Amino acid sequence: MSPDATSELPSIGQALAPLLQSVPREQQPLLIAFAERLAAERYRAWAADADGTRRSGLLACAEREEEIARRVEGLYPDAAARQRALIDAHPELAAINRTLFAGRPLAQQFAIQAQGERLGAATWRSFARHEQVAERRETLLSCARLEEESATVLESYLGRQGHAS
């Protein structure tokens, strides 16, 4: 994919910004954790149609997304109930998730997701910069590293290190 084609793709960040701005900052990580789980489902769906190394790579990405969600949810007491309330208050998150990827060729979906992973890494680092508790800060930074690992995998499929098919 050419750089121009990539810049024409929708941005996960732009799509989610209005939703996140409507949620108090201290609750945003829980909502993003749910989005991580949606991304894990997407990776598993891609893996179901892949074979060999690509299937393994995509399943590893799915596991990283689940791990990010687990780590972030672990930072909050009563995370499940709080997260459920956020999701119930913002059902548009699932629709945004679906429409960004719907009807696009796989290479474009990978490019959108790779950009989302890079944005996710920057987002977790931003939360970490504002975190006062060292253990919580390190958890958020570890999530950033996981996001970057998945971005690297997807970018390798886009011909930056390999070729997408």
VMD Tcl script that builds the backbone (N, CA, C; Angstrom):
set m [mol new atoms 495]
animate dup $m
set s [atomselect $m all]
$s set {name element resname resid chain x y z} {
  {N N MET 1 A 0.842 -1.179 0.000}
  {CA C MET 1 A 0.000 0.000 0.000}
  {C C MET 1 A 0.884 1.238 0.000}
  {N N SER 2 A 0.511 2.198 -0.785}
  {CA C SER 2 A 1.288 3.432 -0.845}
  {C C SER 2 A 0.981 4.294 0.366}
  {N N PRO 3 A 1.890 5.204 0.728}
  {CA C PRO 3 A 1.624 6.109 1.852}
  {C C PRO 3 A 0.362 6.922 1.640}
  {N N ASP 4 A 0.088 7.342 0.379}
  {CA C ASP 4 A -1.130 8.110 0.117}
  {C C ASP 4 A -2.377 7.282 0.402}
  {N N ALA 5 A -2.349 5.997 0.014}
  {CA C ALA 5 A -3.503 5.133 0.267}
  {C C ALA 5 A -3.730 4.970 1.759}
  {N N THR 6 A -2.652 4.865 2.522}
  {CA C THR 6 A -2.776 4.726 3.968}
  {C C THR 6 A -3.383 5.972 4.584}
  {N N SER 7 A -3.004 7.162 4.102}
  {CA C SER 7 A -3.513 8.400 4.690}
  {C C SER 7 A -4.992 8.603 4.394}
  {N N GLU 8 A -5.525 7.913 3.385}
  {CA C GLU 8 A -6.937 8.031 3.054}
  {C C GLU 8 A -7.813 7.111 3.897}
  {N N LEU 9 A -7.213 6.239 4.647}
  {CA C LEU 9 A -7.973 5.300 5.467}
  {C C LEU 9 A -8.537 6.010 6.692}
  {N N PRO 10 A -9.643 5.484 7.219}
  {CA C PRO 10 A -10.180 6.081 8.441}
  {C C PRO 10 A -9.222 5.867 9.611}
  {N N SER 11 A -9.275 6.774 10.541}
  {CA C SER 11 A -8.425 6.708 11.726}
  {C C SER 11 A -9.247 6.225 12.913}
  {N N ILE 12 A -8.755 5.191 13.562}
  {CA C ILE 12 A -9.414 4.712 14.772}
  {C C ILE 12 A -9.459 5.836 15.804}
  {N N GLY 13 A -8.370 6.580 15.913}
  {CA C GLY 13 A -8.299 7.674 16.880}
  {C C GLY 13 A -9.345 8.741 16.632}
  {N N GLN 14 A -9.479 9.156 15.376}
  {CA C GLN 14 A -10.477 10.175 15.058}
  {C C GLN 14 A -11.890 9.654 15.285}
  {N N ALA 15 A -12.103 8.394 14.971}
  {CA C ALA 15 A -13.429 7.813 15.148}
  {C C ALA 15 A -13.809 7.705 16.623}
  {N N LEU 16 A -12.824 7.384 17.470}
  {CA C LEU 16 A -13.111 7.183 18.896}
  {C C LEU 16 A -12.990 8.453 19.735}
  {N N ALA 17 A -12.348 9.487 19.209}
  {CA C ALA 17 A -12.105 10.704 20.003}
  {C C ALA 17 A -13.375 11.294 20.614}
  {N N PRO 18 A -14.446 11.493 19.846}
  {CA C PRO 18 A -15.643 12.084 20.469}
  {C C PRO 18 A -16.208 11.211 21.597}
  {N N LEU 19 A -16.157 9.918 21.410}
  {CA C LEU 19 A -16.642 8.993 22.439}
  {C C LEU 19 A -15.780 9.105 23.695}
  {N N LEU 20 A -14.468 9.057 23.523}
  {CA C LEU 20 A -13.580 9.135 24.684}
  {C C LEU 20 A -13.692 10.474 25.399}
  {N N GLN 21 A -13.886 11.546 24.653}
  {CA C GLN 21 A -14.016 12.866 25.269}
  {C C GLN 21 A -15.274 12.979 26.126}
  {N N SER 22 A -16.237 12.123 25.865}
  {CA C SER 22 A -17.479 12.165 26.649}
  {C C SER 22 A -17.373 11.349 27.942}
  {N N VAL 23 A -16.235 10.694 28.139}
  {CA C VAL 23 A -16.019 9.848 29.317}
  {C C VAL 23 A -14.967 10.511 30.198}
  {N N PRO 24 A -15.174 10.539 31.515}
  {CA C PRO 24 A -14.145 11.117 32.397}
  {C C PRO 24 A -12.798 10.428 32.161}
  {N N ARG 25 A -11.725 11.205 32.174}
  {CA C ARG 25 A -10.387 10.685 31.868}
  {C C ARG 25 A -10.043 9.439 32.682}
  {N N GLU 26 A -10.396 9.422 33.948}
  {CA C GLU 26 A -10.026 8.278 34.791}
  {C C GLU 26 A -10.764 6.999 34.392}
  {N N GLN 27 A -11.864 7.132 33.626}
  {CA C GLN 27 A -12.614 5.966 33.158}
  {C C GLN 27 A -12.228 5.539 31.746}
  {N N GLN 28 A -11.536 6.401 31.015}
  {CA C GLN 28 A -11.197 6.107 29.622}
  {C C GLN 28 A -10.426 4.802 29.440}
  {N N PRO 29 A -9.448 4.491 30.291}
  {CA C PRO 29 A -8.742 3.217 30.089}
  {C C PRO 29 A -9.666 1.992 30.109}
  {N N LEU 30 A -10.693 2.027 30.920}
  {CA C LEU 30 A -11.622 0.887 30.950}
  {C C LEU 30 A -12.390 0.758 29.643}
  {N N LEU 31 A -12.772 1.884 29.067}
  {CA C LEU 31 A -13.471 1.828 27.790}
  {C C LEU 31 A -12.518 1.362 26.684}
  {N N ILE 32 A -11.298 1.848 26.727}
  {CA C ILE 32 A -10.297 1.415 25.739}
  {C C ILE 32 A -10.005 -0.075 25.898}
  {N N ALA 33 A -9.997 -0.570 27.136}
  {CA C ALA 33 A -9.774 -2.002 27.364}
  {C C ALA 33 A -10.845 -2.829 26.651}
  {N N PHE 34 A -12.077 -2.351 26.665}
  {CA C PHE 34 A -13.130 -3.055 25.936}
  {C C PHE 34 A -12.837 -3.029 24.432}
  {N N ALA 35 A -12.356 -1.898 23.929}
  {CA C ALA 35 A -11.988 -1.809 22.510}
  {C C ALA 35 A -10.853 -2.783 22.187}
  {N N GLU 36 A -9.964 -3.009 23.146}
  {CA C GLU 36 A -8.887 -3.989 22.953}
  {C C GLU 36 A -9.479 -5.381 22.761}
  {N N ARG 37 A -10.518 -5.694 23.506}
  {CA C ARG 37 A -11.163 -7.008 23.357}
  {C C ARG 37 A -11.844 -7.134 21.994}
  {N N LEU 38 A -12.427 -6.039 21.520}
  {CA C LEU 38 A -13.014 -6.050 20.175}
  {C C LEU 38 A -11.924 -6.287 19.124}
  {N N ALA 39 A -10.771 -5.674 19.325}
  {CA C ALA 39 A -9.652 -5.888 18.398}
  {C C ALA 39 A -9.197 -7.344 18.447}
  {N N ALA 40 A -9.194 -7.939 19.623}
  {CA C ALA 40 A -8.813 -9.353 19.736}
  {C C ALA 40 A -9.753 -10.229 18.910}
  {N N GLU 41 A -11.038 -9.922 18.953}
  {CA C GLU 41 A -11.999 -10.681 18.141}
  {C C GLU 41 A -11.688 -10.527 16.654}
  {N N ARG 42 A -11.335 -9.316 16.258}
  {CA C ARG 42 A -11.005 -9.053 14.857}
  {C C ARG 42 A -9.765 -9.862 14.445}
  {N N TYR 43 A -8.745 -9.859 15.295}
  {CA C TYR 43 A -7.545 -10.644 14.996}
  {C C TYR 43 A -7.879 -12.127 14.860}
  {N N ARG 44 A -8.737 -12.640 15.733}
  {CA C ARG 44 A -9.098 -14.067 15.652}
  {C C ARG 44 A -9.856 -14.359 14.357}
  {N N ALA 45 A -10.713 -13.429 13.938}
  {CA C ALA 45 A -11.436 -13.621 12.670}
  {C C ALA 45 A -10.461 -13.627 11.496}
  {N N TRP 46 A -9.500 -12.717 11.509}
  {CA C TRP 46 A -8.484 -12.715 10.449}
  {C C TRP 46 A -7.689 -14.020 10.472}
  {N N ALA 47 A -7.351 -14.487 11.661}
  {CA C ALA 47 A -6.565 -15.718 11.794}
  {C C ALA 47 A -7.327 -16.924 11.255}
  {N N ALA 48 A -8.637 -16.928 11.419}
  {CA C ALA 48 A -9.442 -18.053 10.940}
  {C C ALA 48 A -9.331 -18.219 9.431}
  {N N ASP 49 A -9.060 -17.127 8.728}
  {CA C ASP 49 A -8.943 -17.176 7.268}
  {C C ASP 49 A -7.490 -17.215 6.800}
  {N N ALA 50 A -6.566 -17.315 7.733}
  {CA C ALA 50 A -5.141 -17.304 7.386}
  {C C ALA 50 A -4.570 -18.707 7.571}
  {N N ASP 51 A -3.331 -18.868 7.149}
  {CA C ASP 51 A -2.684 -20.147 7.384}
  {C C ASP 51 A -1.254 -19.936 7.854}
  {N N GLY 52 A -0.708 -20.992 8.426}
  {CA C GLY 52 A 0.694 -21.021 8.820}
  {C C GLY 52 A 1.139 -19.906 9.737}
  {N N THR 53 A 2.220 -19.270 9.329}
  {CA C THR 53 A 2.860 -18.244 10.141}
  {C C THR 53 A 1.938 -17.058 10.375}
  {N N ARG 54 A 1.189 -16.686 9.334}
  {CA C ARG 54 A 0.293 -15.542 9.488}
  {C C ARG 54 A -0.783 -15.846 10.532}
  {N N ARG 55 A -1.328 -17.048 10.503}
  {CA C ARG 55 A -2.342 -17.419 11.499}
  {C C ARG 55 A -1.746 -17.301 12.905}
  {N N SER 56 A -0.556 -17.832 13.084}
  {CA C SER 56 A 0.103 -17.764 14.394}
  {C C SER 56 A 0.347 -16.327 14.818}
  {N N GLY 57 A 0.797 -15.502 13.878}
  {CA C GLY 57 A 1.053 -14.097 14.189}
  {C C GLY 57 A -0.202 -13.363 14.598}
  {N N LEU 58 A -1.285 -13.609 13.881}
  {CA C LEU 58 A -2.550 -12.938 14.197}
  {C C LEU 58 A -3.120 -13.422 15.536}
  {N N LEU 59 A -2.987 -14.714 15.820}
  {CA C LEU 59 A -3.453 -15.222 17.110}
  {C C LEU 59 A -2.619 -14.651 18.257}
  {N N ALA 60 A -1.333 -14.452 18.036}
  {CA C ALA 60 A -0.489 -13.819 19.058}
  {C C ALA 60 A -0.927 -12.376 19.275}
  {N N CYS 61 A -1.297 -11.687 18.198}
  {CA C CYS 61 A -1.813 -10.319 18.336}
  {C C CYS 61 A -3.107 -10.319 19.154}
  {N N ALA 62 A -3.985 -11.284 18.878}
  {CA C ALA 62 A -5.244 -11.378 19.636}
  {C C ALA 62 A -4.954 -11.567 21.121}
  {N N GLU 63 A -3.995 -12.425 21.426}
  {CA C GLU 63 A -3.649 -12.665 22.830}
  {C C GLU 63 A -3.078 -11.407 23.476}
  {N N ARG 64 A -2.277 -10.642 22.723}
  {CA C ARG 64 A -1.752 -9.398 23.279}
  {C C ARG 64 A -2.879 -8.418 23.584}
  {N N GLU 65 A -3.874 -8.345 22.704}
  {CA C GLU 65 A -5.009 -7.442 22.950}
  {C C GLU 65 A -5.753 -7.856 24.228}
  {N N GLU 66 A -5.964 -9.152 24.391}
  {CA C GLU 66 A -6.627 -9.647 25.610}
  {C C GLU 66 A -5.774 -9.343 26.839}
  {N N GLU 67 A -4.463 -9.500 26.709}
  {CA C GLU 67 A -3.565 -9.231 27.834}
  {C C GLU 67 A -3.601 -7.754 28.216}
  {N N ILE 68 A -3.627 -6.880 27.238}
  {CA C ILE 68 A -3.740 -5.445 27.522}
  {C C ILE 68 A -5.026 -5.189 28.298}
  {N N ALA 69 A -6.122 -5.736 27.822}
  {CA C ALA 69 A -7.408 -5.541 28.508}
  {C C ALA 69 A -7.336 -6.059 29.942}
  {N N ARG 70 A -6.765 -7.245 30.139}
  {CA C ARG 70 A -6.657 -7.808 31.497}
  {C C ARG 70 A -5.825 -6.906 32.402}
  {N N ARG 71 A -4.696 -6.429 31.886}
  {CA C ARG 71 A -3.817 -5.579 32.698}
  {C C ARG 71 A -4.511 -4.275 33.091}
  {N N VAL 72 A -5.171 -3.662 32.147}
  {CA C VAL 72 A -5.851 -2.392 32.434}
  {C C VAL 72 A -7.013 -2.624 33.387}
  {N N GLU 73 A -7.802 -3.636 33.132}
  {CA C GLU 73 A -8.930 -3.925 34.028}
  {C C GLU 73 A -8.442 -4.232 35.435}
  {N N GLY 74 A -7.261 -4.823 35.548}
  {CA C GLY 74 A -6.687 -5.133 36.853}
  {C C GLY 74 A -6.314 -3.903 37.669}
  {N N LEU 75 A -6.280 -2.759 37.037}
  {CA C LEU 75 A -5.957 -1.509 37.739}
  {C C LEU 75 A -7.160 -0.903 38.457}
  {N N TYR 76 A -8.348 -1.438 38.202}
  {CA C TYR 76 A -9.579 -0.843 38.715}
  {C C TYR 76 A -10.327 -1.797 39.637}
  {N N PRO 77 A -10.670 -1.318 40.823}
  {CA C PRO 77 A -11.562 -2.132 41.656}
  {C C PRO 77 A -12.934 -2.207 40.970}
  {N N ASP 78 A -13.536 -3.346 41.038}
  {CA C ASP 78 A -14.860 -3.544 40.441}
  {C C ASP 78 A -14.863 -3.185 38.948}
  {N N ALA 79 A -13.790 -3.564 38.261}
  {CA C ALA 79 A -13.621 -3.202 36.848}
  {C C ALA 79 A -14.771 -3.698 35.980}
  {N N ALA 80 A -15.221 -4.919 36.183}
  {CA C ALA 80 A -16.263 -5.484 35.313}
  {C C ALA 80 A -17.536 -4.658 35.362}
  {N N ALA 81 A -17.983 -4.299 36.556}
  {CA C ALA 81 A -19.210 -3.518 36.689}
  {C C ALA 81 A -19.033 -2.114 36.112}
  {N N ARG 82 A -17.890 -1.518 36.390}
  {CA C ARG 82 A -17.631 -0.172 35.873}
  {C C ARG 82 A -17.548 -0.183 34.349}
  {N N GLN 83 A -16.902 -1.203 33.827}
  {CA C GLN 83 A -16.769 -1.303 32.381}
  {C C GLN 83 A -18.133 -1.551 31.737}
  {N N ARG 84 A -18.922 -2.420 32.324}
  {CA C ARG 84 A -20.261 -2.710 31.782}
  {C C ARG 84 A -21.100 -1.434 31.744}
  {N N ALA 85 A -21.034 -0.609 32.772}
  {CA C ALA 85 A -21.782 0.652 32.797}
  {C C ALA 85 A -21.317 1.576 31.662}
  {N N LEU 86 A -20.008 1.622 31.433}
  {CA C LEU 86 A -19.486 2.448 30.340}
  {C C LEU 86 A -19.955 1.943 28.977}
  {N N ILE 87 A -19.906 0.650 28.798}
  {CA C ILE 87 A -20.315 0.053 27.524}
  {C C ILE 87 A -21.806 0.268 27.297}
  {N N ASP 88 A -22.597 0.080 28.359}
  {CA C ASP 88 A -24.043 0.303 28.245}
  {C C ASP 88 A -24.350 1.756 27.900}
  {N N ALA 89 A -23.561 2.679 28.447}
  {CA C ALA 89 A -23.773 4.099 28.185}
  {C C ALA 89 A -23.267 4.517 26.806}
  {N N HIS 90 A -22.418 3.689 26.203}
  {CA C HIS 90 A -21.812 4.033 24.913}
  {C C HIS 90 A -21.843 2.859 23.939}
  {N N PRO 91 A -23.045 2.422 23.550}
  {CA C PRO 91 A -23.144 1.277 22.635}
  {C C PRO 91 A -22.557 1.583 21.256}
  {N N GLU 92 A -22.305 2.862 20.968}
  {CA C GLU 92 A -21.746 3.215 19.659}
  {C C GLU 92 A -20.334 2.675 19.456}
  {N N LEU 93 A -19.663 2.292 20.533}
  {CA C LEU 93 A -18.304 1.760 20.396}
  {C C LEU 93 A -18.280 0.530 19.487}
  {N N ALA 94 A -19.207 -0.381 19.679}
  {CA C ALA 94 A -19.240 -1.587 18.842}
  {C C ALA 94 A -19.541 -1.234 17.387}
  {N N ALA 95 A -20.421 -0.269 17.162}
  {CA C ALA 95 A -20.746 0.141 15.793}
  {C C ALA 95 A -19.551 0.806 15.123}
  {N N ILE 96 A -18.835 1.651 15.852}
  {CA C ILE 96 A -17.630 2.291 15.308}
  {C C ILE 96 A -16.626 1.209 14.922}
  {N N ASN 97 A -16.455 0.248 15.808}
  {CA C ASN 97 A -15.517 -0.850 15.565}
  {C C ASN 97 A -15.859 -1.585 14.270}
  {N N ARG 98 A -17.138 -1.872 14.056}
  {CA C ARG 98 A -17.568 -2.602 12.858}
  {C C ARG 98 A -17.401 -1.767 11.593}
  {N N THR 99 A -17.849 -0.522 11.612}
  {CA C THR 99 A -17.904 0.265 10.386}
  {C C THR 99 A -16.532 0.687 9.881}
  {N N LEU 100 A -15.558 0.831 10.754}
  {CA C LEU 100 A -14.220 1.223 10.311}
  {C C LEU 100 A -13.594 0.184 9.382}
  {N N PHE 101 A -13.932 -1.064 9.591}
  {CA C PHE 101 A -13.287 -2.163 8.861}
  {C C PHE 101 A -14.178 -2.781 7.789}
  {N N ALA 102 A -15.472 -2.552 7.863}
  {CA C ALA 102 A -16.436 -3.235 6.993}
  {C C ALA 102 A -16.183 -2.948 5.518}
  {N N GLY 103 A -16.185 -4.020 4.725}
  {CA C GLY 103 A -16.111 -3.912 3.285}
  {C C GLY 103 A -14.754 -3.513 2.727}
  {N N ARG 104 A -13.744 -3.481 3.563}
  {CA C ARG 104 A -12.405 -3.078 3.094}
  {C C ARG 104 A -11.555 -4.311 2.812}
  {N N PRO 105 A -10.657 -4.190 1.840}
  {CA C PRO 105 A -9.709 -5.288 1.596}
  {C C PRO 105 A -8.860 -5.530 2.847}
  {N N LEU 106 A -8.375 -6.741 2.972}
  {CA C LEU 106 A -7.623 -7.130 4.154}
  {C C LEU 106 A -6.413 -6.223 4.396}
  {N N ALA 107 A -5.705 -5.851 3.354}
  {CA C ALA 107 A -4.532 -4.980 3.534}
  {C C ALA 107 A -4.935 -3.650 4.162}
  {N N GLN 108 A -6.063 -3.105 3.762}
  {CA C GLN 108 A -6.530 -1.850 4.364}
  {C C GLN 108 A -6.927 -2.067 5.822}
  {N N GLN 109 A -7.561 -3.195 6.100}
  {CA C GLN 109 A -7.920 -3.483 7.487}
  {C C GLN 109 A -6.665 -3.588 8.351}
  {N N PHE 110 A -5.646 -4.265 7.842}
  {CA C PHE 110 A -4.388 -4.368 8.582}
  {C C PHE 110 A -3.774 -2.989 8.794}
  {N N ALA 111 A -3.814 -2.142 7.764}
  {CA C ALA 111 A -3.239 -0.792 7.886}
  {C C ALA 111 A -3.991 0.029 8.931}
  {N N ILE 112 A -5.314 -0.045 8.926}
  {CA C ILE 112 A -6.112 0.681 9.923}
  {C C ILE 112 A -5.764 0.183 11.318}
  {N N GLN 113 A -5.697 -1.133 11.463}
  {CA C GLN 113 A -5.398 -1.706 12.778}
  {C C GLN 113 A -3.981 -1.364 13.221}
  {N N ALA 114 A -3.023 -1.411 12.301}
  {CA C ALA 114 A -1.637 -1.067 12.653}
  {C C ALA 114 A -1.550 0.369 13.149}
  {N N GLN 115 A -2.242 1.276 12.470}
  {CA C GLN 115 A -2.270 2.666 12.928}
  {C C GLN 115 A -2.914 2.745 14.313}
  {N N GLY 116 A -3.965 1.962 14.511}
  {CA C GLY 116 A -4.625 1.927 15.816}
  {C C GLY 116 A -3.714 1.400 16.908}
  {N N GLU 117 A -2.901 0.407 16.581}
  {CA C GLU 117 A -1.955 -0.131 17.565}
  {C C GLU 117 A -0.920 0.926 17.942}
  {N N ARG 118 A -0.413 1.661 16.952}
  {CA C ARG 118 A 0.564 2.721 17.245}
  {C C ARG 118 A -0.080 3.817 18.095}
  {N N LEU 119 A -1.311 4.173 17.766}
  {CA C LEU 119 A -2.035 5.165 18.575}
  {C C LEU 119 A -2.280 4.624 19.980}
  {N N GLY 120 A -2.614 3.343 20.070}
  {CA C GLY 120 A -2.822 2.723 21.380}
  {C C GLY 120 A -1.575 2.816 22.240}
  {N N ALA 121 A -0.422 2.556 21.641}
  {CA C ALA 121 A 0.838 2.656 22.379}
  {C C ALA 121 A 1.040 4.075 22.898}
  {N N ALA 122 A 0.782 5.050 22.046}
  {CA C ALA 122 A 0.929 6.452 22.466}
  {C C ALA 122 A -0.079 6.806 23.559}
  {N N THR 123 A -1.263 6.257 23.460}
  {CA C THR 123 A -2.313 6.529 24.460}
  {C C THR 123 A -1.923 5.965 25.816}
  {N N TRP 124 A -1.441 4.713 25.844}
  {CA C TRP 124 A -1.038 4.122 27.130}
  {C C TRP 124 A 0.131 4.892 27.724}
  {N N ARG 125 A 1.042 5.362 26.870}
  {CA C ARG 125 A 2.161 6.174 27.384}
  {C C ARG 125 A 1.655 7.500 27.960}
  {N N SER 126 A 0.659 8.075 27.322}
  {CA C SER 126 A 0.088 9.319 27.837}
  {C C SER 126 A -0.554 9.094 29.201}
  {N N PHE 127 A -1.315 8.026 29.329}
  {CA C PHE 127 A -1.908 7.711 30.634}
  {C C PHE 127 A -0.803 7.478 31.666}
  {N N ALA 128 A 0.267 6.802 31.265}
  {CA C ALA 128 A 1.377 6.518 32.189}
  {C C ALA 128 A 2.043 7.807 32.673}
  {N N ARG 129 A 2.192 8.774 31.773}
  {CA C ARG 129 A 2.820 10.049 32.164}
  {C C ARG 129 A 2.035 10.758 33.259}
  {N N HIS 130 A 0.743 10.548 33.295}
  {CA C HIS 130 A -0.103 11.213 34.287}
  {C C HIS 130 A -0.379 10.351 35.516}
  {N N GLU 131 A 0.167 9.155 35.527}
  {CA C GLU 131 A -0.066 8.217 36.631}
  {C C GLU 131 A 0.957 8.447 37.736}
  {N N GLN 132 A 0.463 8.591 38.966}
  {CA C GLN 132 A 1.325 8.857 40.117}
  {C C GLN 132 A 1.897 7.593 40.755}
  {N N VAL 133 A 1.195 6.480 40.611}
  {CA C VAL 133 A 1.603 5.229 41.251}
  {C C VAL 133 A 2.509 4.453 40.291}
  {N N ALA 134 A 3.733 4.169 40.741}
  {CA C ALA 134 A 4.744 3.547 39.882}
  {C C ALA 134 A 4.271 2.216 39.296}
  {N N GLU 135 A 3.656 1.378 40.068}
  {CA C GLU 135 A 3.215 0.065 39.581}
  {C C GLU 135 A 2.162 0.224 38.478}
  {N N ARG 136 A 1.235 1.128 38.673}
  {CA C ARG 136 A 0.212 1.391 37.641}
  {C C ARG 136 A 0.873 1.966 36.386}
  {N N ARG 137 A 1.823 2.867 36.573}
  {CA C ARG 137 A 2.532 3.475 35.448}
  {C C ARG 137 A 3.237 2.391 34.625}
  {N N GLU 138 A 3.917 1.469 35.301}
  {CA C GLU 138 A 4.617 0.399 34.591}
  {C C GLU 138 A 3.631 -0.514 33.860}
  {N N THR 139 A 2.484 -0.763 34.443}
  {CA C THR 139 A 1.466 -1.572 33.765}
  {C C THR 139 A 1.045 -0.901 32.464}
  {N N LEU 140 A 0.805 0.389 32.517}
  {CA C LEU 140 A 0.392 1.115 31.316}
  {C C LEU 140 A 1.508 1.117 30.263}
  {N N LEU 141 A 2.731 1.278 30.694}
  {CA C LEU 141 A 3.859 1.240 29.754}
  {C C LEU 141 A 4.018 -0.144 29.137}
  {N N SER 142 A 3.746 -1.184 29.917}
  {CA C SER 142 A 3.821 -2.541 29.366}
  {C C SER 142 A 2.746 -2.747 28.294}
  {N N CYS 143 A 1.608 -2.107 28.467}
  {CA C CYS 143 A 0.554 -2.186 27.447}
  {C C CYS 143 A 1.008 -1.517 26.155}
  {N N ALA 144 A 1.719 -0.405 26.281}
  {CA C ALA 144 A 2.242 0.281 25.095}
  {C C ALA 144 A 3.175 -0.644 24.318}
  {N N ARG 145 A 4.014 -1.356 25.029}
  {CA C ARG 145 A 4.947 -2.271 24.351}
  {C C ARG 145 A 4.196 -3.400 23.631}
  {N N LEU 146 A 3.142 -3.895 24.242}
  {CA C LEU 146 A 2.343 -4.942 23.594}
  {C C LEU 146 A 1.686 -4.410 22.320}
  {N N GLU 147 A 1.178 -3.192 22.378}
  {CA C GLU 147 A 0.565 -2.576 21.196}
  {C C GLU 147 A 1.578 -2.499 20.053}
  {N N GLU 148 A 2.794 -2.083 20.388}
  {CA C GLU 148 A 3.826 -1.940 19.359}
  {C C GLU 148 A 4.201 -3.279 18.733}
  {N N GLU 149 A 4.205 -4.332 19.529}
  {CA C GLU 149 A 4.496 -5.662 18.978}
  {C C GLU 149 A 3.458 -6.042 17.918}
  {N N SER 150 A 2.200 -5.778 18.219}
  {CA C SER 150 A 1.150 -6.106 17.245}
  {C C SER 150 A 1.248 -5.218 16.014}
  {N N ALA 151 A 1.547 -3.948 16.189}
  {CA C ALA 151 A 1.718 -3.052 15.036}
  {C C ALA 151 A 2.821 -3.573 14.124}
  {N N THR 152 A 3.914 -4.019 14.713}
  {CA C THR 152 A 5.039 -4.536 13.923}
  {C C THR 152 A 4.623 -5.755 13.109}
  {N N VAL 153 A 3.836 -6.634 13.712}
  {CA C VAL 153 A 3.354 -7.815 12.984}
  {C C VAL 153 A 2.518 -7.385 11.785}
  {N N LEU 154 A 1.557 -6.508 12.005}
  {CA C LEU 154 A 0.692 -6.078 10.906}
  {C C LEU 154 A 1.485 -5.349 9.829}
  {N N GLU 155 A 2.388 -4.501 10.234}
  {CA C GLU 155 A 3.202 -3.770 9.260}
  {C C GLU 155 A 4.047 -4.719 8.428}
  {N N SER 156 A 4.466 -5.820 9.020}
  {CA C SER 156 A 5.233 -6.802 8.239}
  {C C SER 156 A 4.363 -7.421 7.150}
  {N N TYR 157 A 3.064 -7.533 7.395}
  {CA C TYR 157 A 2.150 -8.077 6.398}
  {C C TYR 157 A 1.842 -7.061 5.300}
  {N N LEU 158 A 2.124 -5.801 5.560}
  {CA C LEU 158 A 1.796 -4.740 4.597}
  {C C LEU 158 A 2.953 -4.416 3.660}
  {N N GLY 159 A 4.004 -5.199 3.722}
  {CA C GLY 159 A 5.089 -4.986 2.790}
  {C C GLY 159 A 6.157 -4.049 3.312}
  {N N ARG 160 A 5.957 -3.522 4.509}
  {CA C ARG 160 A 7.014 -2.685 5.080}
  {C C ARG 160 A 8.176 -3.582 5.468}
  {N N GLN 161 A 7.833 -4.862 5.781}
  {CA C GLN 161 A 8.859 -5.873 6.042}
  {C C GLN 161 A 8.533 -7.147 5.266}
  {N N GLY 162 A 7.423 -7.173 4.630}
  {CA C GLY 162 A 6.963 -8.350 3.893}
  {C C GLY 162 A 5.956 -7.901 2.866}
  {N N HIS 163 A 4.967 -8.733 2.565}
  {CA C HIS 163 A 3.952 -8.395 1.570}
  {C C HIS 163 A 2.612 -8.924 2.015}
  {N N ALA 164 A 1.582 -8.076 1.986}
  {CA C ALA 164 A 0.221 -8.478 2.349}
  {C C ALA 164 A -0.437 -9.137 1.153}
  {N N SER 165 A -1.230 -10.150 1.436}
  {CA C SER 165 A -1.963 -10.787 0.346}
  {C C SER 165 A -3.417 -10.860 0.677}
}
mol reanalyze $m
mol bondsrecalc $m
mol representation Tube
mol addrep $m
